[in-house]
Amino acid sequence: MVSVQPSDMKVSDLRKELSTRSLSTKGVKKELIERLEEALKQSGETVGETSDDFDLLPANELAEVDNAAAAEELPTEEAVEAMETEKNTPAEVAETETKPEGDLKRKLEDDDDQDMEEAKEEAAIDDAQMSADNSSNTDGRPALYIKNLERPLTTFRMHDLLDKFGTVKDLRLNAIKTRCYVLFTSGAEAQAAFNSVDGTEFPSGRGKQLECGFLTESRFTQLVGQEERSQDNVGSLDLINVPEENGNCGVWLDKPGSTGRKSKKQKREERAEKRAEKQSAEEAKSNKDAQAGESRKQSKWENDPRVQWTKAKPSVMYRLPTDDEIAARKAQQSAATQA
């Protein structure tokens, strides 16, 4: 008997033994050991021994077995990583890597052209949207701005132009009378004025083509206030169309070419205006509540003879208890003392 210990054998020896038995030589060492032991058990031999009848292969056949086993060895870690990378690489990336440099350059130029075309389309859509916003009054804005006015000009001439469309609550001209802001009582009146005035020449025969747009009442107040604060440089300002946001009605008073962004000074002034408006509203509400409370108190106690006022200032109103109330209070105190 020739002693064979599969667990002590090398991988190459295990594969040789398995090859002689026409068994698979693939797998890790643990699998090879289990496969050889199973073969020994099935052949009736004791594990760890082989029969004396086992003949070793000639040297040339052993070499062939070694070469076959080496060819069937598992791939290295680097080979496995390379195969995984190739498997996970998208076809577009692989195609890009294999393209000539000229093709890549043309592709990049095409992409740039496409981006430029998309940007032009978006800009055209924005311009169309701003134009549509200024030519329709779907939310009933009651005010208008009118620009491109020519001097000499008076508020009386502007009233003559606009009064026929409705009741003009307020009309303001800027310091050099190139822009006008008009507030009607309703959005319908503002729409009628817009339909008649926008795009017309005023004064007829020697003026410029007027340009109008809709404003909310709050935006009307903001622009009029800004005109009053900017009298020193009013000649360098103009009403420009900007994307509609934050209640600006799609128009901003600024230098031509501006994007409509607010300066720090403008932001400070707006914050101060908002604080003043909020404080004024709170004071008005507080006074209204105080008056309502005082009215309720007076209506409740004015005919009650037991109501008195303190002599100390500020005076405080108080009510004297009735005899029944005094007796009930004494009874409660007495019951509490006895308990």
ROSE-723505 format. One record per residue (C-alpha): residue in one letter; z, x, y. Coordinates in steps of 0.05 Angstrom, whole numbers. Each point is the difference from the previous one (the first is absolute). Layout:
<pts>
+------+--------+--------+--------+
| type |      Z |      X |      Y |
+------+--------+--------+--------+
|    A |      Z |      X |      Y |
...
+------+--------+--------+--------+
</pts>
This chain:
<pts>
+------+--------+--------+--------+
| type |      Z |      X |      Y |
+------+--------+--------+--------+
|    M |      0 |      0 |      0 |
|    V |    -17 |     25 |     70 |
|    S |     50 |    -18 |     53 |
|    V |    -28 |    -39 |     60 |
|    Q |     45 |    -21 |     58 |
|    P |    -42 |    -43 |     47 |
|    S |     53 |      1 |     55 |
|    D |     -1 |     76 |      0 |
|    M |    -75 |      7 |      1 |
|    K |    -43 |     15 |     60 |
|    V |    -50 |    -51 |     27 |
|    S |    -59 |     40 |    -26 |
|    D |     31 |      4 |    -70 |
|    L |     15 |    -75 |      1 |
|    R |    -72 |    -15 |     18 |
|    K |    -25 |     46 |    -56 |
|    E |     43 |    -37 |    -51 |
|    L |    -23 |    -67 |     26 |
|    S |    -74 |     22 |     -1 |
|    T |      5 |     21 |    -73 |
|    R |     24 |    -72 |    -15 |
|    S |    -57 |    -31 |     41 |
|    L |     51 |    -28 |     49 |
|    S |     -5 |     -4 |     77 |
|    T |     22 |     61 |     38 |
|    K |      7 |    -35 |     67 |
|    G |     67 |    -12 |     35 |
|    V |     61 |     38 |     21 |
|    K |     42 |     43 |    -46 |
|    K |     49 |    -56 |    -17 |
|    E |    -57 |    -46 |    -22 |
|    L |    -31 |     56 |    -42 |
|    I |     67 |     13 |    -35 |
|    E |      9 |    -74 |    -15 |
|    R |    -71 |     -6 |    -26 |
|    L |      7 |     60 |    -46 |
|    E |     68 |    -24 |    -27 |
|    E |    -30 |    -69 |    -14 |
|    A |    -57 |     33 |    -38 |
|    L |     48 |     41 |    -41 |
|    K |     40 |    -62 |    -17 |
|    Q |    -62 |    -39 |    -21 |
|    S |    -22 |     57 |    -45 |
|    G |     67 |     -3 |    -36 |
|    E |     21 |     69 |     22 |
|    T |     68 |     13 |     29 |
|    V |      0 |      8 |     75 |
|    G |      1 |     74 |     15 |
|    E |    -39 |     20 |    -63 |
|    T |    -72 |      1 |    -22 |
|    S |    -30 |      6 |    -70 |
|    D |    -18 |     68 |    -31 |
|    D |    -68 |    -30 |    -13 |
|    F |    -14 |      4 |     75 |
|    D |    -53 |     52 |     12 |
|    L |     -6 |     35 |     67 |
|    L |    -67 |     -5 |     33 |
|    P |    -45 |     60 |      6 |
|    A |      5 |     40 |     64 |
|    N |    -67 |    -25 |     29 |
|    E |     21 |    -74 |    -12 |
|    L |     68 |     13 |     31 |
|    A |    -34 |     27 |     63 |
|    E |    -43 |    -63 |      4 |
|    V |     63 |    -43 |     -7 |
|    D |     34 |     39 |     56 |
|    N |    -60 |     -9 |     46 |
|    A |     -3 |    -75 |    -14 |
|    A |     75 |     -7 |     13 |
|    A |     -6 |     39 |     65 |
|    A |    -58 |    -45 |     22 |
|    E |     42 |    -62 |    -13 |
|    E |     61 |     23 |     40 |
|    L |     24 |    -44 |     56 |
|    P |    -28 |     13 |     69 |
|    T |     42 |     40 |     49 |
|    E |     37 |    -32 |     58 |
|    E |    -52 |     26 |     50 |
|    A |    -55 |    -32 |    -41 |
|    V |     38 |    -67 |     -3 |
|    E |     11 |      1 |     76 |
|    A |    -74 |     15 |     12 |
|    M |    -21 |    -58 |    -44 |
|    E |     49 |    -48 |     35 |
|    T |    -25 |     22 |     69 |
|    E |    -72 |    -11 |    -21 |
|    K |     18 |    -69 |    -28 |
|    N |     37 |    -22 |     64 |
|    T |    -50 |     27 |     49 |
|    P |    -40 |    -58 |     32 |
|    A |    -74 |      1 |    -10 |
|    E |    -12 |     -1 |     76 |
|    V |     43 |     62 |     10 |
|    A |    -35 |     37 |    -56 |
|    E |    -68 |    -20 |     28 |
|    T |     21 |     24 |     69 |
|    E |     23 |     67 |    -27 |
|    T |    -67 |     11 |    -33 |
|    K |    -43 |    -22 |     59 |
|    P |    -34 |     54 |     42 |
|    E |     29 |     15 |     69 |
|    G |    -59 |    -32 |     35 |
|    D |     11 |    -67 |    -36 |
|    L |     74 |      1 |     20 |
|    K |    -18 |     14 |     73 |
|    R |    -50 |    -58 |      1 |
|    K |     53 |    -46 |    -31 |
|    L |     51 |     18 |     53 |
|    E |    -51 |    -12 |     55 |
|    D |    -17 |    -68 |    -29 |
|    D |     74 |    -18 |     -2 |
|    D |      8 |     20 |     73 |
|    D |    -60 |    -42 |     20 |
|    Q |     28 |    -60 |    -38 |
|    D |     69 |      8 |     34 |
|    M |    -34 |      4 |     69 |
|    E |    -40 |    -64 |    -14 |
|    E |     63 |    -36 |    -22 |
|    A |     36 |     22 |     63 |
|    K |    -58 |    -26 |     43 |
|    E |      2 |    -67 |    -36 |
|    E |     75 |     -6 |     10 |
|    A |     -7 |     17 |     74 |
|    A |    -55 |    -53 |      7 |
|    I |     44 |    -51 |    -34 |
|    D |     58 |     17 |     46 |
|    D |    -44 |     -7 |     62 |
|    A |    -27 |    -67 |    -25 |
|    Q |     71 |    -23 |    -14 |
|    M |     25 |     19 |     69 |
|    S |    -60 |    -34 |     32 |
|    A |     13 |    -63 |    -41 |
|    D |     74 |      2 |     18 |
|    N |    -17 |      1 |     74 |
|    S |    -54 |    -54 |     -4 |
|    S |     39 |    -54 |    -38 |
|    N |     65 |    -33 |     17 |
|    T |     22 |    -26 |    -68 |
|    D |     75 |      5 |     16 |
|    G |     -5 |    -34 |     68 |
|    R |     15 |     58 |     46 |
|    P |      6 |    -28 |     71 |
|    A |    -17 |     62 |     41 |
|    L |    -61 |     42 |     14 |
|    Y |    -15 |     69 |     27 |
|    I |    -63 |      9 |     41 |
|    K |    -28 |     70 |     15 |
|    N |    -59 |     31 |     38 |
|    L |     15 |    -38 |     65 |
|    E |    -34 |     24 |     65 |
|    R |     30 |      3 |     70 |
|    P |      5 |    -31 |     50 |
|    L |     40 |    -51 |    -39 |
|    T |     58 |    -47 |     14 |
|    T |     45 |    -43 |    -43 |
|    F |    -31 |    -62 |     33 |
|    R |    -69 |     19 |    -28 |
|    M |     31 |     10 |    -70 |
|    H |     33 |    -69 |      6 |
|    D |    -67 |    -29 |     19 |
|    L |    -29 |     31 |    -63 |
|    L |     56 |    -21 |    -48 |
|    D |     34 |    -63 |     26 |
|    K |    -55 |    -45 |    -26 |
|    F |     19 |     17 |    -73 |
|    G |     72 |    -24 |      5 |
|    T |     67 |     10 |     33 |
|    V |     11 |     74 |     19 |
|    K |     74 |     14 |     -6 |
|    D |     -6 |     72 |     23 |
|    L |    -56 |     47 |     23 |
|    R |      8 |     74 |     15 |
|    L |    -47 |     54 |     24 |
|    N |     13 |     74 |     -8 |
|    A |      9 |     45 |     61 |
|    I |    -74 |     17 |      8 |
|    K |    -25 |    -69 |    -22 |
|    T |    -41 |     22 |    -60 |
|    R |     40 |    -39 |    -51 |
|    C |     29 |    -70 |     -1 |
|    Y |     52 |    -34 |    -45 |
|    V |      2 |    -76 |     -1 |
|    L |     49 |    -46 |    -36 |
|    F |    -20 |    -72 |    -16 |
|    T |     43 |    -56 |    -27 |
|    S |    -34 |     -2 |    -68 |
|    G |    -44 |     39 |    -47 |
|    A |    -56 |    -52 |      6 |
|    E |     -5 |     13 |     75 |
|    A |     -2 |     75 |    -12 |
|    Q |    -55 |    -10 |    -52 |
|    A |    -41 |    -41 |     49 |
|    A |      7 |     54 |     54 |
|    F |    -19 |     54 |    -49 |
|    N |    -62 |    -36 |    -23 |
|    S |    -25 |     -8 |     71 |
|    V |     22 |     66 |     32 |
|    D |     -7 |     54 |    -54 |
|    G |    -66 |     38 |      7 |
|    T |    -19 |    -31 |     67 |
|    E |    -15 |     39 |     64 |
|    F |     51 |     -8 |     54 |
|    P |    -13 |     -4 |     58 |
|    S |    -68 |    -27 |    -20 |
|    G |    -57 |     47 |     19 |
|    R |     41 |     61 |     19 |
|    G |     58 |      5 |    -48 |
|    K |     13 |     28 |    -69 |
|    Q |      1 |    -36 |    -67 |
|    L |     70 |    -27 |    -11 |
|    E |     38 |     15 |    -64 |
|    C |     56 |    -47 |    -22 |
|    G |     51 |     -3 |    -56 |
|    F |     57 |    -45 |    -22 |
|    L |     74 |     16 |     12 |
|    T |     66 |    -31 |    -19 |
|    E |     47 |    -18 |     56 |
|    S |     46 |     58 |    -17 |
|    R |    -58 |     49 |     -2 |
|    F |    -23 |    -28 |     67 |
|    T |     68 |     16 |     29 |
|    Q |      1 |     70 |    -30 |
|    L |    -69 |     19 |     28 |
|    V |     16 |    -28 |     69 |
|    G |     64 |     40 |      1 |
|    Q |    -36 |     63 |    -22 |
|    E |    -52 |     -9 |     55 |
|    E |     55 |     -6 |     51 |
|    R |     34 |     63 |    -25 |
|    S |    -66 |     39 |     -2 |
|    Q |    -24 |    -12 |     71 |
|    D |     -2 |     74 |     16 |
|    N |    -51 |     16 |    -54 |
|    V |    -31 |    -68 |     -9 |
|    G |    -70 |     28 |     11 |
|    S |      5 |     43 |    -62 |
|    L |     20 |    -57 |    -46 |
|    D |    -41 |    -51 |    -37 |
|    L |      9 |    -55 |    -52 |
|    I |    -23 |     29 |    -67 |
|    N |     -8 |    -35 |    -67 |
|    V |     47 |     24 |    -54 |
|    P |     19 |    -25 |    -70 |
|    E |     43 |    -62 |      7 |
|    E |     72 |     13 |    -19 |
|    N |     71 |    -13 |     25 |
|    G |    -23 |    -56 |     47 |
|    N |    -47 |     43 |     42 |
|    C |    -57 |    -52 |     -7 |
|    G |    -49 |     56 |    -15 |
|    V |      0 |     28 |     71 |
|    W |     37 |     57 |     34 |
|    L |      4 |     24 |     72 |
|    D |    -11 |     75 |     -2 |
|    K |    -48 |     56 |     19 |
|    P |    -70 |     -8 |    -28 |
|    G |     -8 |     34 |    -67 |
|    S |     73 |    -12 |    -18 |
|    T |     18 |    -27 |    -69 |
|    G |     51 |    -48 |     29 |
|    R |     61 |     40 |    -19 |
|    K |     60 |     -8 |     45 |
|    S |     28 |     59 |     39 |
|    K |     74 |     15 |     -1 |
|    K |      7 |    -28 |     70 |
|    Q |    -34 |    -65 |    -20 |
|    K |     44 |     -6 |    -62 |
|    R |     63 |     10 |     43 |
|    E |    -23 |    -52 |     50 |
|    E |    -15 |    -50 |    -56 |
|    R |     68 |     12 |    -31 |
|    A |     34 |    -10 |     67 |
|    E |    -39 |    -65 |     11 |
|    K |     18 |    -26 |    -69 |
|    R |     74 |     17 |     12 |
|    A |     -1 |    -36 |     67 |
|    E |    -34 |    -61 |    -30 |
|    K |     49 |     -1 |    -58 |
|    Q |     60 |      7 |     46 |
|    S |    -26 |    -55 |     46 |
|    A |    -11 |    -46 |    -59 |
|    E |     70 |     14 |    -27 |
|    E |     32 |    -13 |     68 |
|    A |    -39 |    -65 |      7 |
|    K |     22 |    -23 |    -69 |
|    S |     72 |     20 |     14 |
|    N |      2 |    -38 |     66 |
|    K |    -32 |    -60 |    -33 |
|    D |     51 |      0 |    -57 |
|    A |     58 |      8 |     49 |
|    Q |    -25 |    -58 |     42 |
|    A |     -9 |    -43 |    -61 |
|    G |     70 |     17 |    -25 |
|    E |     31 |    -14 |     68 |
|    S |    -36 |    -66 |      3 |
|    R |     26 |    -20 |    -68 |
|    K |     71 |     18 |     19 |
|    Q |     -3 |    -38 |     65 |
|    S |    -29 |    -62 |    -33 |
|    K |     54 |      1 |    -53 |
|    W |     62 |     13 |     44 |
|    E |    -18 |    -23 |     70 |
|    N |     33 |    -68 |     -9 |
|    D |     61 |     25 |    -38 |
|    P |     62 |      2 |     47 |
|    R |     35 |     50 |    -46 |
|    V |    -53 |     54 |     13 |
|    Q |     26 |     54 |     47 |
|    W |    -25 |     66 |     28 |
|    T |     39 |     65 |      4 |
|    K |     17 |     28 |     68 |
|    A |    -18 |     71 |    -21 |
|    K |    -72 |     23 |     10 |
|    P |    -46 |     -9 |    -35 |
|    S |     25 |    -71 |    -11 |
|    V |      7 |    -24 |    -71 |
|    M |      1 |    -73 |    -18 |
|    Y |     54 |    -26 |    -47 |
|    R |     24 |    -68 |    -25 |
|    L |     71 |    -26 |      0 |
|    P |     22 |    -31 |    -66 |
|    T |     18 |    -75 |     -4 |
|    D |     70 |    -25 |    -17 |
|    D |    -22 |    -18 |    -71 |
|    E |    -29 |     70 |    -10 |
|    I |     66 |     30 |     24 |
|    A |     41 |    -44 |    -47 |
|    A |    -45 |     16 |    -59 |
|    R |      6 |     75 |     14 |
|    K |     76 |     -4 |      4 |
|    A |      3 |    -39 |    -66 |
|    Q |    -42 |     54 |    -34 |
|    Q |     46 |     55 |     27 |
|    S |     62 |    -38 |    -23 |
|    A |    -28 |    -10 |    -70 |
|    A |    -18 |     73 |     -4 |
|    T |     70 |     21 |     21 |
|    Q |     35 |    -46 |    -52 |
|    A |    -45 |     25 |    -55 |
+------+--------+--------+--------+
</pts>
